[in-house]
Amino acid sequence: MKRLIERSRSVGEVLRWVTQNPGKVSASHYPIALHKLGQLLQQQPGPPVGAGDSRGPAGPVLEQPEFHVLCQAIVSGCAKFDNFSIVNCLYAAAALGLPGESPLVRVLEDESRSRLGRFNQKDVSMVFSSEANNKALEAIFSSQLFYENRQERFIRSMAEWLPRKAENLTPYTMALIAKYVARHRLREPRLLDTIANFLLKRGEQLDSKVIQKLVFPFSRMNYRPSNHGELFPKLEAILEQKASSSPLATVNILMSMFQLSHFPQTVLHQVFSPGFITNVMSSPYALIVRRYLSLLDAAVELEFREYSGPRLDPRYRVLMFEHALTADEANRKYSYKGLVAEALRQLVGEECYRQDEVLPPGYCTDFLLWINRSGTVLPLSRVPAASRAPPATSPVTMSLRSSVLALTSDLQDFAPVVLSVNDKWHYCQNSDILVGSRAMRDRHLRLLGYCLVQLPYTELEKVSGIEEAKHYLRQKL
């Protein structure tokens, strides 16, 4: 039956072999049939499989009664399939381009989800080695099932498979893999280095929007790829040519490089030039680019002192963020910030700290306090107004270097202490390394003169109750 399906020359022939010989069809034959259908549809003239918003196969196939019989057979029998056949069916359905809301895909995803704990590395890696193609990978990495499944076995299989197959993947597929890696904060060197090698080899042929997607995982994971000595100069050369074609992508790529402490001087000359700024200010994404440019300008001030080129006009400076990050708000119920806030209130009183204070150039701090030379936390009313950070609503027109000098002079009597509650999502997965944006924030706050007190979740999860939390904070302060 396997040979008959694989030798079929038309969609109708595949469907006839499978539906008219139910007694000879086993679980392993169904994914082969689905995969063969996908191959045959790709060879037909007209729109490619998965084209359009529906991401489905050619319309007539979905309407054929034999195709419904095939799908129903899989739906009815998948609970008895072995793990490999389940994964292979889902993979082949993804390659075929079946819509996510179809009964077949829903049943396969539900069955896969119920078996996640029983899947072994072989189940997943065999699929990768036997059927991997761009269309299948695009569908798989767009599937909610695989976004939810962060199991180490899956990541390990992908890390072993990707370096061998990368050169045959499309940029779009590699960008989806990069998105998956970044979304789940997977600091897996083999995956990241493979993306970096792909970027090094194919960078000239890619537009800026694709490059920003491929670069983002490095900064997200605070990881310099092993080929960064070659890759970063190449990215600089590409950006010099394409900076104006997509301003938002350009500043996103620059932000990723800045988070990794790499400062491309020639590109900075371009993005801070009057022509680039004028182009940006007349675009629909002017505000978000102004925010990024303001943060980049602040980073130049703090970390790239040898730079002597053009800078962002003070008229265009704004705060990067005006309030707490959306991710932190969404995860508030899982955060330890509430416990710390209550313990801090009881320990020093509400008049001695500010919560969620936004400091120039737009960094949201969890808790801001002032401490004198003897170690006493001061009420904010006793801190000189000139020493306090400007409110989040005021325009950011002051020089950051002036801020540093002002804070330094005040350190004779007062020291600003920032308490940083580092929850689980602030770190790379299964790691004690902060994600790149958080790490850069910490660098900049220290350079601005603030004393950072880190409260990692690994310590906070051992604290039980308010009294223990107060004792923990007293020790930290």
Secondary structure, DSSP 8 states (H G I E B T S, - for coil): -HHHHHT--SHHHHHHHHHS-GGG--TTHHHHHHHHHHHHHHHSSSS-TT-STT----HHHHH-HHHHHHHHHHHHHGGGS-HHHHHHHHHHHHHHT--TTSHHHHHHHHHHHHHGGG--HHHHHHHHHHH--HHHHHHHTT-HHHHH---HHHHHHHHHHHHHHGGGS-HHHHHHHHHHHHHTT---HHHHHHHHHHHHHHGGGS-HHHHHHHHHHHHHTT---TTHHHHHHHHHHHHHHHTTT-HHHHHHHHHHHHHTT---HHHHHHHTSHHHHHHHHTSTTHHHHHHHHHHHHHHHHHH-TT--S----GGG---S-SSS-HHHHHTGGG-SHHHHHHHHHHHH-GGG-EEEEEETTTEEEEEEEEEETTS-B--GGGS-GGGS---TTS---S-HHHHHHHHHHHTTTEEEEEEEEE-GGGB-TTSS-B-HHHHHHHHHHHHTT-EEEEEEHHHHTT--HHHHHHHHHHHH-
